[in-house]
């Protein structure tokens, strides 16, 4: 890594992929609330497997009762939301298993949630998984990956 890359990375926060699958711009999300950035900036993922991992190191702030979304406060003091599926709140938690509770500390790449993707498909729900950052202030979120990604790949940079 060159000196310029080191200096750039030292002043950046990174978000890693929470899934194995495909990353797309948030504007491609089928839910207009996310697509228009009303919940923050971020990206949408099309998972190929039902395991969802933490995209940042931090603390679990909220686990929705319906288990479809988890809020994380990153160690860089960012509010991150991982929202699995579109309109999956209507399923009342049925296809989800949470592996974290409020107050738990997580490291980027830790398993936080599992979802039965076939159950989502059978219920007519999209598996689109959205990761947003809602408190950027004067910072900018940059998508730094495209196409297929693996869990833990750096996919977004905040600077």
FENGI-V468684 format. One record per backbone hydrogen bond with DSSP energy under -0.5 kcal/mol. CO is the residue of the C=O (numbers start at 1). NH is the residue of the N-H. If there is no record, write none. Layout:
# FENGI-V468684
co=CO nh=NH
co=CO nh=NH
This chain:
# FENGI-V468684
co=2 nh=6
co=3 nh=7
co=4 nh=8
co=5 nh=9
co=6 nh=10
co=7 nh=11
co=8 nh=11
co=9 nh=12
co=13 nh=158
co=15 nh=155
co=15 nh=156
co=17 nh=152
co=18 nh=53
co=19 nh=21
co=20 nh=48
co=20 nh=49
co=21 nh=149
co=22 nh=46
co=23 nh=147
co=24 nh=44
co=25 nh=28
co=26 nh=29
co=30 nh=32
co=31 nh=34
co=31 nh=35
co=32 nh=36
co=33 nh=38
co=33 nh=39
co=34 nh=37
co=37 nh=40
co=41 nh=133
co=42 nh=26
co=43 nh=131
co=44 nh=24
co=45 nh=47
co=45 nh=129
co=46 nh=22
co=50 nh=115
co=52 nh=112
co=52 nh=113
co=54 nh=109
co=55 nh=16
co=57 nh=75
co=58 nh=106
co=59 nh=61
co=59 nh=73
co=60 nh=103
co=62 nh=71
co=64 nh=67
co=68 nh=84
co=69 nh=64
co=70 nh=82
co=71 nh=61
co=71 nh=62
co=72 nh=74
co=72 nh=80
co=73 nh=59
co=74 nh=77
co=78 nh=74
co=78 nh=80
co=79 nh=134
co=80 nh=72
co=81 nh=83
co=81 nh=132
co=82 nh=70
co=82 nh=84
co=83 nh=85
co=83 nh=130
co=85 nh=87
co=86 nh=126
co=87 nh=90
co=88 nh=91
co=88 nh=93
co=89 nh=92
co=91 nh=94
co=93 nh=96
co=95 nh=116
co=97 nh=114
co=101 nh=104
co=104 nh=60
co=106 nh=58
co=107 nh=110
co=110 nh=54
co=112 nh=99
co=112 nh=100
co=113 nh=52
co=114 nh=97
co=115 nh=117
co=116 nh=120
co=117 nh=121
co=118 nh=122
co=119 nh=123
co=120 nh=125
co=121 nh=124
co=126 nh=86
co=127 nh=47
co=128 nh=85
co=128 nh=130
co=129 nh=45
co=130 nh=83
co=131 nh=43
co=132 nh=81
co=133 nh=41
co=136 nh=139
co=140 nh=142
co=140 nh=159
co=142 nh=144
co=142 nh=157
co=147 nh=23
co=149 nh=21
co=150 nh=153
co=153 nh=17
co=155 nh=144
co=155 nh=145
co=156 nh=15
co=157 nh=142
co=157 nh=159
co=158 nh=13
